[in-house]
Amino acid sequence: MASTDHTVTDVSTLTGWFKSSYSGPSNGDCLEVACDHAAIPVRDSKNPHGPALAFEPSAWSAFLSAVKEGAFPAT
């Protein structure tokens, strides 16, 4: 699915995309994630046909933990 640089260029076959419930309906600055895959693809909601970045599940989990712990405060 992902190339060696962890970019998925054709996301048309991937399903199960969702964005955070904290994203408003008119907010165009959203990321979408699809979690039903061996790697976790992440894309810009403004460009639903790709490309997407693919993360190993352990890396995605570590990122989410860091966000929840406040490692990336909003500016």
Residue, then its C-alpha position, 0 to 999 in steps of 0.5 A: m500500500a505505501s511506498t518506501d517514503h510512506t506516501v499513498t498516491d492512490v487512495s481511491t481504493l481505501t475506505g473507512w475515512f473519518k475526521s474528528s468529531y471536533s471538526g466543524p462542518s465548514n472547517g476546511d483544515c481537517l485531516e481524515v484517517a482510515c484505520d481499517h488497514a495495515a498502515i494508518p493512512v492520513r489525508d487532507s480532507k480538502n483533497p480526498h483523492g490523495p495523496a495520503l501519508a501512511f503510518e505504522p500503527s505503533a507510530w500512530s498510537a504514539f502520536l495520539s498519546a502525545v497529543k492527548e498528553g499535550a505535547f502539541p499545544a494549540t497556538 
